């Protein structure tokens, strides 16, 4: 996949704001995000530098989130992906600069917060506008 002409400046220079996953891999990754959100997501918040997504600290959530983030760190190096966990929540903080911030704000927009009790997601995942799955 060819990167967009959008760039972000970081400590390592200029990085294209683009996902490098092939279409089939993007679909697999999107499915992983959707399943995790349906199971444990509590909140998605746009921040000044990107996104913060919070999850219930259920067994396996931190591990599953870290696996998804490992892929994101490889395919979307224009953003910084970090996971922090405590007894109350597991939090994904994604940050970027420049055009990367607007791109982050467009990601994961259709993830559904997991309701108390059974967690079900009713819509397809918007992975990355212009680069992946959309509503």
N, CA, C and O atoms as CSV, one atom per row, in Angstrom:
chain,resi,resn,atom,element,x,y,z
A,1,UNK,N,N,0.844,-1.163,0.000
A,1,UNK,CA,C,0.000,0.000,0.000
A,1,UNK,C,C,0.888,1.224,0.000
A,1,UNK,O,O,1.817,1.318,0.803
A,2,UNK,N,N,0.615,2.168,-0.893
A,2,UNK,CA,C,1.403,3.382,-0.965
A,2,UNK,C,C,0.976,4.346,0.129
A,2,UNK,O,O,-0.220,4.527,0.356
A,3,UNK,N,N,1.937,4.972,0.814
A,3,UNK,CA,C,1.581,5.910,1.871
A,3,UNK,C,C,0.976,7.181,1.314
A,3,UNK,O,O,1.258,7.565,0.179
A,4,UNK,N,N,0.135,7.839,2.119
A,4,UNK,CA,C,-0.411,9.132,1.745
A,4,UNK,C,C,0.705,10.157,1.761
A,4,UNK,O,O,1.799,9.882,2.253
A,5,UNK,N,N,0.435,11.336,1.225
A,5,UNK,CA,C,1.407,12.407,1.218
A,5,UNK,C,C,1.355,13.218,2.509
A,5,UNK,O,O,1.802,14.365,2.531
A,6,UNK,N,N,0.828,12.653,3.566
A,6,UNK,CA,C,0.772,13.311,4.865
A,6,UNK,C,C,1.956,12.814,5.674
A,6,UNK,O,O,2.251,11.619,5.688
A,7,UNK,N,N,2.632,13.731,6.346
A,7,UNK,CA,C,3.773,13.329,7.158
A,7,UNK,C,C,3.663,13.924,8.548
A,7,UNK,O,O,2.929,14.886,8.777
A,8,UNK,N,N,4.404,13.335,9.467
A,8,UNK,CA,C,4.496,13.863,10.817
A,8,UNK,C,C,5.967,13.939,11.181
A,8,UNK,O,O,6.734,13.035,10.849
A,9,UNK,N,N,6.366,14.991,11.850
A,9,UNK,CA,C,7.754,15.144,12.241
A,9,UNK,C,C,7.937,14.663,13.663
A,9,UNK,O,O,7.220,15.096,14.565
A,10,UNK,N,N,8.873,13.789,13.868
A,10,UNK,CA,C,9.201,13.278,15.192
A,10,UNK,C,C,10.690,13.368,15.404
A,10,UNK,O,O,11.389,14.031,14.637
A,11,UNK,N,N,11.178,12.721,16.417
A,11,UNK,CA,C,12.602,12.752,16.717
A,11,UNK,C,C,13.439,12.111,15.619
A,11,UNK,O,O,14.620,12.428,15.479
A,12,UNK,N,N,12.845,11.218,14.840
A,12,UNK,CA,C,13.602,10.504,13.812
A,12,UNK,C,C,13.431,11.115,12.428
A,12,UNK,O,O,13.849,10.506,11.443
A,13,UNK,N,N,12.833,12.293,12.319
A,13,UNK,CA,C,12.651,12.924,11.028
A,13,UNK,C,C,11.203,12.890,10.594
A,13,UNK,O,O,10.293,12.941,11.422
A,14,UNK,N,N,10.994,12.805,9.295
A,14,UNK,CA,C,9.649,12.834,8.746
A,14,UNK,C,C,9.211,11.410,8.436
A,14,UNK,O,O,9.923,10.663,7.766
A,15,UNK,N,N,8.020,11.038,8.934
A,15,UNK,CA,C,7.469,9.700,8.749
A,15,UNK,C,C,6.124,9.816,8.056
A,15,UNK,O,O,5.284,10.603,8.494
A,16,UNK,N,N,5.885,9.053,6.980
A,16,UNK,CA,C,4.571,9.093,6.330
A,16,UNK,C,C,3.478,8.594,7.269
A,16,UNK,O,O,3.673,7.624,8.000
A,17,UNK,N,N,2.334,9.260,7.244
A,17,UNK,CA,C,1.180,8.834,8.040
A,17,UNK,C,C,0.391,7.873,7.165
A,17,UNK,O,O,-0.455,8.280,6.369
A,18,UNK,N,N,0.687,6.590,7.330
A,18,UNK,CA,C,0.055,5.556,6.524
A,18,UNK,C,C,0.194,4.220,7.224
A,18,UNK,O,O,1.152,3.986,7.961
A,19,UNK,N,N,-0.769,3.350,6.988
A,19,UNK,CA,C,-0.717,1.988,7.507
A,19,UNK,C,C,-0.054,1.113,6.445
A,19,UNK,O,O,-0.413,1.178,5.269
A,20,UNK,N,N,0.899,0.306,6.855
A,20,UNK,CA,C,1.623,-0.525,5.897
A,20,UNK,C,C,1.104,-1.953,5.814
A,20,UNK,O,O,1.674,-2.770,5.092
A,21,UNK,N,N,0.026,-2.273,6.543
A,21,UNK,CA,C,-0.535,-3.623,6.484
A,21,UNK,C,C,-1.225,-3.868,5.147
A,21,UNK,O,O,-1.856,-2.972,4.587
A,22,UNK,N,N,-1.099,-5.077,4.651
A,22,UNK,CA,C,-1.838,-5.488,3.456
A,22,UNK,C,C,-3.321,-5.575,3.814
A,22,UNK,O,O,-3.669,-5.676,4.990
A,23,UNK,N,N,-4.172,-5.536,2.836
A,23,UNK,CA,C,-5.621,-5.513,3.051
A,23,UNK,C,C,-6.106,-6.646,3.950
A,23,UNK,O,O,-6.877,-6.404,4.878
A,24,UNK,N,N,-5.670,-7.870,3.694
A,24,UNK,CA,C,-6.116,-9.017,4.502
A,24,UNK,C,C,-5.637,-8.885,5.940
A,24,UNK,O,O,-6.370,-9.207,6.875
A,25,UNK,N,N,-4.407,-8.410,6.119
A,25,UNK,CA,C,-3.871,-8.224,7.470
A,25,UNK,C,C,-4.603,-7.103,8.205
A,25,UNK,O,O,-4.815,-7.191,9.414
A,26,UNK,N,N,-4.994,-6.039,7.477
A,26,UNK,CA,C,-5.777,-4.949,8.086
A,26,UNK,C,C,-7.112,-5.479,8.573
A,26,UNK,O,O,-7.574,-5.111,9.653
A,27,UNK,N,N,-7.735,-6.342,7.781
A,27,UNK,CA,C,-9.028,-6.914,8.174
A,27,UNK,C,C,-8.873,-7.767,9.433
A,27,UNK,O,O,-9.715,-7.711,10.329
A,28,UNK,N,N,-7.808,-8.550,9.502
A,28,UNK,CA,C,-7.554,-9.373,10.692
A,28,UNK,C,C,-7.319,-8.485,11.903
A,28,UNK,O,O,-7.870,-8.738,12.975
A,29,UNK,N,N,-6.510,-7.453,11.743
A,29,UNK,CA,C,-6.217,-6.532,12.839
A,29,UNK,C,C,-7.489,-5.802,13.279
A,29,UNK,O,O,-7.738,-5.655,14.475
A,30,UNK,N,N,-8.280,-5.351,12.330
A,30,UNK,CA,C,-9.535,-4.671,12.651
A,30,UNK,C,C,-10.467,-5.585,13.437
A,30,UNK,O,O,-11.124,-5.149,14.383
A,31,UNK,N,N,-10.522,-6.849,13.042
A,31,UNK,CA,C,-11.352,-7.815,13.761
A,31,UNK,C,C,-10.886,-8.003,15.198
A,31,UNK,O,O,-11.703,-8.142,16.108
A,32,UNK,N,N,-9.585,-8.006,15.397
A,32,UNK,CA,C,-9.043,-8.114,16.749
A,32,UNK,C,C,-9.437,-6.931,17.616
A,32,UNK,O,O,-9.800,-7.102,18.780
A,33,UNK,N,N,-9.366,-5.730,17.051
A,33,UNK,CA,C,-9.775,-4.533,17.792
A,33,UNK,C,C,-11.261,-4.590,18.121
A,33,UNK,O,O,-11.671,-4.276,19.239
A,34,UNK,N,N,-12.061,-4.992,17.142
A,34,UNK,CA,C,-13.511,-5.047,17.358
A,34,UNK,C,C,-13.862,-6.050,18.464
A,34,UNK,O,O,-14.705,-5.767,19.315
A,35,UNK,N,N,-13.221,-7.208,18.449
A,35,UNK,CA,C,-13.500,-8.230,19.466
A,35,UNK,C,C,-13.095,-7.749,20.857
A,35,UNK,O,O,-13.827,-7.951,21.826
A,36,UNK,N,N,-11.929,-7.113,20.951
A,36,UNK,CA,C,-11.481,-6.614,22.248
A,36,UNK,C,C,-12.413,-5.518,22.759
A,36,UNK,O,O,-12.765,-5.502,23.939
A,37,UNK,N,N,-12.806,-4.618,21.891
A,37,UNK,CA,C,-13.720,-3.542,22.298
A,37,UNK,C,C,-15.053,-4.105,22.769
A,37,UNK,O,O,-15.585,-3.672,23.791
A,38,UNK,N,N,-15.591,-5.061,22.034
A,38,UNK,CA,C,-16.881,-5.653,22.395
A,38,UNK,C,C,-16.807,-6.339,23.748
A,38,UNK,O,O,-17.793,-6.404,24.482
A,39,UNK,N,N,-15.637,-6.845,24.063
A,39,UNK,CA,C,-15.446,-7.572,25.317
A,39,UNK,C,C,-15.162,-6.661,26.498
A,39,UNK,O,O,-15.650,-6.913,27.599
A,40,UNK,N,N,-14.373,-5.593,26.289
A,40,UNK,CA,C,-13.857,-4.898,27.469
A,40,UNK,C,C,-13.701,-3.383,27.370
A,40,UNK,O,O,-13.348,-2.760,28.371
A,41,UNK,N,N,-13.945,-2.757,26.216
A,41,UNK,CA,C,-13.713,-1.319,26.120
A,41,UNK,C,C,-14.715,-0.535,26.961
A,41,UNK,O,O,-15.909,-0.832,26.962
A,42,UNK,N,N,-14.215,0.464,27.672
A,42,UNK,CA,C,-15.081,1.309,28.480
A,42,UNK,C,C,-15.172,2.731,27.953
A,42,UNK,O,O,-16.164,3.417,28.200
A,43,UNK,N,N,-14.143,3.190,27.222
A,43,UNK,CA,C,-14.148,4.588,26.795
A,43,UNK,C,C,-13.149,4.812,25.668
A,43,UNK,O,O,-12.085,4.196,25.635
A,44,UNK,N,N,-13.505,5.703,24.743
A,44,UNK,CA,C,-12.609,6.195,23.689
A,44,UNK,C,C,-12.654,7.708,23.757
A,44,UNK,O,O,-13.723,8.302,23.618
A,45,UNK,N,N,-11.509,8.342,23.969
A,45,UNK,CA,C,-11.451,9.791,24.122
A,45,UNK,C,C,-10.397,10.355,23.174
A,45,UNK,O,O,-9.270,9.861,23.128
A,46,UNK,N,N,-10.762,11.382,22.423
A,46,UNK,CA,C,-9.784,12.090,21.608
A,46,UNK,C,C,-9.031,13.058,22.516
A,46,UNK,O,O,-9.640,13.804,23.283
A,47,UNK,N,N,-7.708,13.040,22.424
A,47,UNK,CA,C,-6.872,13.922,23.223
A,47,UNK,C,C,-6.196,14.945,22.310
A,47,UNK,O,O,-6.318,14.869,21.088
A,48,UNK,N,N,-5.500,15.880,22.897
A,48,UNK,CA,C,-4.813,16.905,22.108
A,48,UNK,C,C,-3.749,16.299,21.198
A,48,UNK,O,O,-3.447,16.862,20.145
A,49,UNK,N,N,-3.176,15.159,21.586
A,49,UNK,CA,C,-2.121,14.515,20.809
A,49,UNK,C,C,-2.560,13.219,20.140
A,49,UNK,O,O,-1.762,12.592,19.444
A,50,UNK,N,N,-3.822,12.801,20.334
A,50,UNK,CA,C,-4.252,11.549,19.706
A,50,UNK,C,C,-5.471,10.935,20.347
A,50,UNK,O,O,-6.543,11.540,20.358
A,51,UNK,N,N,-5.316,9.714,20.893
A,51,UNK,CA,C,-6.437,8.953,21.458
A,51,UNK,C,C,-6.058,8.305,22.774
A,51,UNK,O,O,-4.897,7.978,23.021
A,52,UNK,N,N,-7.065,8.129,23.611
A,52,UNK,CA,C,-6.924,7.312,24.818
A,52,UNK,C,C,-8.130,6.377,24.834
A,52,UNK,O,O,-9.276,6.824,24.811
A,53,UNK,N,N,-7.857,5.072,24.872
A,53,UNK,CA,C,-8.917,4.073,24.898
A,53,UNK,C,C,-8.726,3.240,26.158
A,53,UNK,O,O,-7.645,2.707,26.407
A,54,UNK,N,N,-9.795,3.135,26.953
A,54,UNK,CA,C,-9.736,2.417,28.230
A,54,UNK,C,C,-10.527,1.122,28.150
A,54,UNK,O,O,-11.520,1.019,27.430
A,55,UNK,N,N,-10.056,0.124,28.919
A,55,UNK,CA,C,-10.649,-1.211,28.929
A,55,UNK,C,C,-10.797,-1.707,30.363
A,55,UNK,O,O,-10.033,-1.319,31.246
A,56,UNK,N,N,-11.787,-2.569,30.585
A,56,UNK,CA,C,-11.919,-3.273,31.858
A,56,UNK,C,C,-10.680,-4.149,32.036
A,56,UNK,O,O,-10.191,-4.707,31.054
A,57,UNK,N,N,-10.160,-4.287,33.246
A,57,UNK,CA,C,-8.966,-5.108,33.461
A,57,UNK,C,C,-9.289,-6.593,33.632
A,57,UNK,O,O,-8.824,-7.226,34.579
A,58,UNK,N,N,-10.073,-7.136,32.732
A,58,UNK,CA,C,-10.450,-8.550,32.792
A,58,UNK,C,C,-9.260,-9.427,32.426
A,58,UNK,O,O,-8.327,-8.953,31.779
A,59,UNK,N,N,-9.274,-10.679,32.822
A,59,UNK,CA,C,-8.183,-11.591,32.465
A,59,UNK,C,C,-7.960,-11.623,30.950
A,59,UNK,O,O,-8.907,-11.783,30.179
A,60,UNK,N,N,-6.727,-11.474,30.542
A,60,UNK,CA,C,-6.359,-11.552,29.133
A,60,UNK,C,C,-6.451,-10.256,28.363
A,60,UNK,O,O,-5.910,-10.168,27.261
A,61,UNK,N,N,-7.116,-9.244,28.898
A,61,UNK,CA,C,-7.303,-7.986,28.161
A,61,UNK,C,C,-5.964,-7.300,27.897
A,61,UNK,O,O,-5.691,-6.886,26.770
A,62,UNK,N,N,-5.132,-7.178,28.924
A,62,UNK,CA,C,-3.836,-6.529,28.742
A,62,UNK,C,C,-2.981,-7.233,27.713
A,62,UNK,O,O,-2.347,-6.589,26.878
A,63,UNK,N,N,-2.962,-8.554,27.771
A,63,UNK,CA,C,-2.173,-9.338,26.824
A,63,UNK,C,C,-2.704,-9.164,25.393
A,63,UNK,O,O,-1.930,-8.964,24.457
A,64,UNK,N,N,-4.020,-9.242,25.239
A,64,UNK,CA,C,-4.624,-9.080,23.915
A,64,UNK,C,C,-4.349,-7.684,23.358
A,64,UNK,O,O,-4.031,-7.530,22.179
A,65,UNK,N,N,-4.475,-6.668,24.216
A,65,UNK,CA,C,-4.216,-5.296,23.791
A,65,UNK,C,C,-2.751,-5.121,23.386
A,65,UNK,O,O,-2.462,-4.481,22.375
A,66,UNK,N,N,-1.841,-5.675,24.154
A,66,UNK,CA,C,-0.413,-5.562,23.825
A,66,UNK,C,C,-0.085,-6.253,22.497
A,66,UNK,O,O,0.786,-5.783,21.764
A,67,UNK,N,N,-0.758,-7.344,22.178
A,67,UNK,CA,C,-0.545,-8.016,20.884
A,67,UNK,C,C,-1.009,-7.122,19.735
A,67,UNK,O,O,-0.326,-7.002,18.719
A,68,UNK,N,N,-2.170,-6.500,19.903
A,68,UNK,CA,C,-2.666,-5.589,18.871
A,68,UNK,C,C,-1.730,-4.392,18.708
A,68,UNK,O,O,-1.439,-3.973,17.588
A,69,UNK,N,N,-1.265,-3.849,19.822
A,69,UNK,CA,C,-0.371,-2.691,19.796
A,69,UNK,C,C,0.976,-3.052,19.169
A,69,UNK,O,O,1.581,-2.215,18.500
A,70,UNK,N,N,1.450,-4.265,19.368
A,70,UNK,CA,C,2.710,-4.687,18.744
A,70,UNK,C,C,2.606,-4.594,17.220
A,70,UNK,O,O,3.548,-4.166,16.554
A,71,UNK,N,N,1.459,-4.996,16.674
A,71,UNK,CA,C,1.244,-4.887,15.229
A,71,UNK,C,C,1.177,-3.415,14.829
A,71,UNK,O,O,1.784,-3.014,13.836
A,72,UNK,N,N,0.447,-2.615,15.592
A,72,UNK,CA,C,0.322,-1.182,15.281
A,72,UNK,C,C,1.681,-0.490,15.298
A,72,UNK,O,O,1.953,0.359,14.449
A,73,UNK,N,N,2.528,-0.840,16.248
A,73,UNK,CA,C,3.860,-0.236,16.305
A,73,UNK,C,C,4.665,-0.522,15.049
A,73,UNK,O,O,5.500,0.288,14.646
A,74,UNK,N,N,4.417,-1.676,14.425
A,74,UNK,CA,C,5.123,-2.037,13.193
A,74,UNK,C,C,4.522,-1.357,11.966
A,74,UNK,O,O,5.254,-0.857,11.111
A,75,UNK,N,N,3.195,-1.337,11.878
A,75,UNK,CA,C,2.551,-0.847,10.655
A,75,UNK,C,C,2.258,0.656,10.673
A,75,UNK,O,O,2.058,1.260,9.619
A,76,UNK,N,N,2.231,1.250,11.840
A,76,UNK,CA,C,1.923,2.681,11.965
A,76,UNK,C,C,2.956,3.357,12.880
A,76,UNK,O,O,2.605,3.846,13.953
A,77,UNK,N,N,4.228,3.385,12.455
A,77,UNK,CA,C,5.282,3.932,13.302
A,77,UNK,C,C,5.235,5.448,13.455
A,77,UNK,O,O,6.020,6.019,14.213
A,78,UNK,N,N,4.334,6.093,12.752
A,78,UNK,CA,C,4.169,7.541,12.865
A,78,UNK,C,C,3.456,7.935,14.154
A,78,UNK,O,O,3.331,9.122,14.455
A,79,UNK,N,N,2.990,6.951,14.912
A,79,UNK,CA,C,2.325,7.210,16.190
A,79,UNK,C,C,3.029,6.422,17.288
A,79,UNK,O,O,3.630,5.379,17.032
A,80,UNK,N,N,2.947,6.932,18.507
A,80,UNK,CA,C,3.481,6.235,19.676
A,80,UNK,C,C,2.339,5.533,20.378
A,80,UNK,O,O,1.390,6.180,20.819
A,81,UNK,N,N,2.419,4.210,20.487
A,81,UNK,CA,C,1.377,3.366,21.066
A,81,UNK,C,C,1.870,2.830,22.400
A,81,UNK,O,O,2.857,2.095,22.435
A,82,UNK,N,N,1.202,3.182,23.512
A,82,UNK,CA,C,1.611,2.690,24.823
A,82,UNK,C,C,0.412,2.121,25.574
A,82,UNK,O,O,-0.716,2.594,25.435
A,83,UNK,N,N,0.690,1.089,26.375
A,83,UNK,CA,C,-0.339,0.437,27.183
A,83,UNK,C,C,0.095,0.512,28.638
A,83,UNK,O,O,1.232,0.183,28.979
A,84,UNK,N,N,-0.822,0.947,29.489
A,84,UNK,CA,C,-0.587,0.953,30.930
A,84,UNK,C,C,-1.762,0.259,31.596
A,84,UNK,O,O,-2.912,0.428,31.192
A,85,UNK,N,N,-1.457,-0.524,32.624
A,85,UNK,CA,C,-2.507,-1.268,33.314
A,85,UNK,C,C,-2.374,-1.076,34.813
A,85,UNK,O,O,-1.273,-0.963,35.352
A,86,UNK,N,N,-3.535,-1.042,35.478
A,86,UNK,CA,C,-3.589,-1.068,36.933
A,86,UNK,C,C,-4.807,-1.888,37.320
A,86,UNK,O,O,-5.452,-2.478,36.452
A,87,UNK,N,N,-5.131,-1.937,38.589
A,87,UNK,CA,C,-6.243,-2.769,39.057
A,87,UNK,C,C,-7.593,-2.286,38.541
A,87,UNK,O,O,-8.545,-3.066,38.492
A,88,UNK,N,N,-7.694,-1.026,38.157
A,88,UNK,CA,C,-8.976,-0.458,37.748
A,88,UNK,C,C,-9.213,-0.442,36.249
A,88,UNK,O,O,-10.363,-0.478,35.810
A,89,UNK,N,N,-8.136,-0.387,35.443
A,89,UNK,CA,C,-8.307,-0.299,34.000
A,89,UNK,C,C,-7.008,-0.595,33.262
A,89,UNK,O,O,-5.916,-0.569,33.830
A,90,UNK,N,N,-7.175,-0.878,31.967
A,90,UNK,CA,C,-6.053,-1.007,31.049
A,90,UNK,C,C,-6.253,0.118,30.043
A,90,UNK,O,O,-7.331,0.255,29.464
A,91,UNK,N,N,-5.215,0.922,29.834
A,91,UNK,CA,C,-5.362,2.113,29.002
A,91,UNK,C,C,-4.365,2.092,27.849
A,91,UNK,O,O,-3.169,1.872,28.038
A,92,UNK,N,N,-4.891,2.325,26.657
A,92,UNK,CA,C,-4.077,2.523,25.465
A,92,UNK,C,C,-4.008,4.021,25.220
A,92,UNK,O,O,-5.037,4.688,25.107
A,93,UNK,N,N,-2.805,4.542,25.139
A,93,UNK,CA,C,-2.594,5.952,24.819
A,93,UNK,C,C,-1.830,5.985,23.506
A,93,UNK,O,O,-0.738,5.425,23.404
A,94,UNK,N,N,-2.407,6.647,22.489
A,94,UNK,CA,C,-1.778,6.747,21.182
A,94,UNK,C,C,-1.551,8.223,20.897
A,94,UNK,O,O,-2.479,9.029,20.959
A,95,UNK,N,N,-0.312,8.567,20.587
A,95,UNK,CA,C,0.043,9.972,20.356
A,95,UNK,C,C,0.797,10.135,19.052
A,95,UNK,O,O,1.504,9.236,18.597
A,96,UNK,N,N,0.625,11.308,18.465
A,96,UNK,CA,C,1.352,11.647,17.257
A,96,UNK,C,C,1.532,13.159,17.230
A,96,UNK,O,O,1.286,13.843,18.223
A,97,UNK,N,N,1.961,13.666,16.087
A,97,UNK,CA,C,2.140,15.106,15.897
A,97,UNK,C,C,1.598,15.480,14.527
A,97,UNK,O,O,1.385,14.612,13.680
A,98,UNK,N,N,1.380,16.753,14.313
A,98,UNK,CA,C,0.946,17.242,13.009
A,98,UNK,C,C,-0.293,16.539,12.492
A,98,UNK,O,O,-1.275,16.379,13.217
A,99,UNK,N,N,-0.242,16.121,11.237
A,99,UNK,CA,C,-1.378,15.444,10.601
A,99,UNK,C,C,-1.674,14.090,11.221
A,99,UNK,O,O,-2.775,13.562,11.059
A,100,UNK,N,N,-0.715,13.526,11.922
A,100,UNK,CA,C,-0.935,12.257,12.592
A,100,UNK,C,C,-2.027,12.338,13.647
A,100,UNK,O,O,-2.728,11.356,13.889
A,101,UNK,N,N,-2.178,13.499,14.276
A,101,UNK,CA,C,-3.211,13.675,15.303
A,101,UNK,C,C,-4.600,13.548,14.684
A,101,UNK,O,O,-5.447,12.826,15.210
A,102,UNK,N,N,-4.838,14.240,13.579
A,102,UNK,CA,C,-6.138,14.148,12.908
A,102,UNK,C,C,-6.403,12.725,12.431
A,102,UNK,O,O,-7.540,12.254,12.481
A,103,UNK,N,N,-5.366,12.046,11.974
A,103,UNK,CA,C,-5.526,10.659,11.542
A,103,UNK,C,C,-5.923,9.785,12.720
A,103,UNK,O,O,-6.823,8.954,12.596
A,104,UNK,N,N,-5.265,9.960,13.865
A,104,UNK,CA,C,-5.634,9.198,15.056
A,104,UNK,C,C,-7.081,9.470,15.460
A,104,UNK,O,O,-7.802,8.551,15.848
A,105,UNK,N,N,-7.507,10.731,15.369
A,105,UNK,CA,C,-8.887,11.069,15.726
A,105,UNK,C,C,-9.888,10.355,14.821
A,105,UNK,O,O,-11.029,10.131,15.224
A,106,UNK,N,N,-9.477,9.993,13.599
A,106,UNK,CA,C,-10.380,9.302,12.675
A,106,UNK,C,C,-10.369,7.784,12.872
A,106,UNK,O,O,-11.160,7.075,12.250
A,107,UNK,N,N,-9.491,7.289,13.719
A,107,UNK,CA,C,-9.368,5.843,13.911
A,107,UNK,C,C,-10.303,5.333,14.998
A,107,UNK,O,O,-10.615,6.044,15.953
A,108,UNK,N,N,-10.737,4.109,14.839
A,108,UNK,CA,C,-11.516,3.386,15.845
A,108,UNK,C,C,-12.815,4.096,16.213
A,108,UNK,O,O,-13.298,3.951,17.336
A,109,UNK,N,N,-13.383,4.854,15.293
A,109,UNK,CA,C,-14.575,5.648,15.616
A,109,UNK,C,C,-15.827,4.808,15.817
A,109,UNK,O,O,-16.764,5.265,16.471
A,110,UNK,N,N,-15.872,3.612,15.282
A,110,UNK,CA,C,-17.085,2.810,15.444
A,110,UNK,C,C,-16.966,1.745,16.526
A,110,UNK,O,O,-17.883,0.943,16.707
A,111,UNK,N,N,-15.847,1.727,17.248
A,111,UNK,CA,C,-15.754,0.774,18.353
A,111,UNK,C,C,-16.848,1.087,19.361
A,111,UNK,O,O,-17.077,2.246,19.707
A,112,UNK,N,N,-17.508,0.062,19.818
A,112,UNK,CA,C,-18.590,0.207,20.787
A,112,UNK,C,C,-18.056,-0.103,22.174
A,112,UNK,O,O,-17.391,-1.120,22.369
A,113,UNK,N,N,-18.341,0.765,23.142
A,113,UNK,CA,C,-17.979,0.456,24.526
A,113,UNK,C,C,-18.707,-0.800,24.956
A,113,UNK,O,O,-19.871,-1.005,24.611
A,114,UNK,N,N,-18.025,-1.631,25.701
A,114,UNK,CA,C,-18.620,-2.873,26.194
A,114,UNK,C,C,-19.623,-2.545,27.287
A,114,UNK,O,O,-19.247,-1.964,28.305
A,115,UNK,N,N,-20.899,-2.903,27.104
A,115,UNK,CA,C,-21.882,-2.643,28.155
A,115,UNK,C,C,-21.644,-3.568,29.344
A,115,UNK,O,O,-21.047,-4.634,29.190
A,116,UNK,N,N,-22.102,-3.171,30.521
A,116,UNK,CA,C,-22.008,-4.091,31.658
A,116,UNK,C,C,-22.741,-5.386,31.312
A,116,UNK,O,O,-23.746,-5.355,30.601
A,117,UNK,N,N,-22.264,-6.484,31.790
A,117,UNK,CA,C,-22.854,-7.773,31.434
A,117,UNK,C,C,-22.241,-8.263,30.143
A,117,UNK,O,O,-21.021,-8.225,29.987
A,118,UNK,N,N,-23.052,-8.720,29.221
A,118,UNK,CA,C,-22.550,-9.252,27.944
A,118,UNK,C,C,-22.086,-8.111,27.062
A,118,UNK,O,O,-22.816,-7.136,26.882
A,119,UNK,N,N,-20.890,-8.211,26.509
A,119,UNK,CA,C,-20.318,-7.165,25.690
A,119,UNK,C,C,-20.479,-7.539,24.224
A,119,UNK,O,O,-19.965,-8.564,23.777
A,120,UNK,N,N,-21.188,-6.714,23.488
A,120,UNK,CA,C,-21.474,-7.009,22.086
A,120,UNK,C,C,-21.207,-5.763,21.260
A,120,UNK,O,O,-21.563,-4.658,21.668
A,121,UNK,N,N,-20.593,-5.929,20.118
A,121,UNK,CA,C,-20.359,-4.834,19.186
A,121,UNK,C,C,-21.313,-4.993,18.017
A,121,UNK,O,O,-21.432,-6.080,17.452
A,122,UNK,N,N,-21.991,-3.914,17.652
A,122,UNK,CA,C,-22.989,-4.027,16.614
A,122,UNK,C,C,-22.601,-3.478,15.263
A,122,UNK,O,O,-23.333,-3.690,14.296
A,123,UNK,N,N,-21.472,-2.774,15.147
A,123,UNK,CA,C,-21.113,-2.173,13.870
A,123,UNK,C,C,-19.709,-2.581,13.462
A,123,UNK,O,O,-18.910,-3.006,14.297
A,124,UNK,N,N,-19.409,-2.452,12.176
A,124,UNK,CA,C,-18.047,-2.748,11.733
A,124,UNK,C,C,-17.077,-1.690,12.250
A,124,UNK,O,O,-17.479,-0.564,12.545
A,125,UNK,N,N,-15.833,-2.044,12.357
A,125,UNK,CA,C,-14.788,-1.174,12.871
A,125,UNK,C,C,-14.303,-0.209,11.806
A,125,UNK,O,O,-14.061,-0.612,10.669
A,126,UNK,N,N,-14.159,1.056,12.160
A,126,UNK,CA,C,-13.462,2.003,11.307
A,126,UNK,C,C,-12.018,1.957,11.764
A,126,UNK,O,O,-11.688,2.458,12.838
A,127,UNK,N,N,-11.170,1.369,10.967
A,127,UNK,CA,C,-9.789,1.152,11.376
A,127,UNK,C,C,-8.973,2.412,11.160
A,127,UNK,O,O,-8.428,2.956,12.120
A,128,UNK,N,N,-8.874,2.887,9.940
A,128,UNK,CA,C,-8.122,4.097,9.650
A,128,UNK,C,C,-8.715,4.695,8.390
A,128,UNK,O,O,-8.625,4.104,7.314
A,129,UNK,N,N,-9.314,5.850,8.516
A,129,UNK,CA,C,-9.970,6.476,7.378
A,129,UNK,C,C,-9.005,6.560,6.206
A,129,UNK,O,O,-7.899,7.085,6.337
A,130,UNK,N,N,-9.423,6.046,5.075
A,130,UNK,CA,C,-8.603,6.079,3.882
A,130,UNK,C,C,-7.590,4.958,3.797
A,130,UNK,O,O,-6.947,4.797,2.759
A,131,UNK,N,N,-7.425,4.176,4.854
A,131,UNK,CA,C,-6.420,3.137,4.855
A,131,UNK,C,C,-6.978,1.777,5.237
A,131,UNK,O,O,-6.292,0.766,5.088
A,132,UNK,N,N,-8.184,1.732,5.718
A,132,UNK,CA,C,-8.675,0.448,6.198
A,132,UNK,C,C,-10.161,0.355,6.119
A,132,UNK,O,O,-10.786,0.966,5.253
A,133,UNK,N,N,-10.727,-0.390,7.000
A,133,UNK,CA,C,-12.155,-0.627,7.027
A,133,UNK,C,C,-12.884,0.608,7.509
A,133,UNK,O,O,-12.402,1.294,8.412
A,134,UNK,N,N,-14.026,0.906,6.934
A,134,UNK,CA,C,-14.831,2.040,7.342
A,134,UNK,C,C,-16.284,1.625,7.445
A,134,UNK,O,O,-16.675,0.577,6.930
A,135,UNK,N,N,-17.102,2.460,8.124
A,135,UNK,CA,C,-18.543,2.219,8.190
A,135,UNK,C,C,-19.128,2.222,6.798
A,135,UNK,O,O,-20.334,2.036,6.635
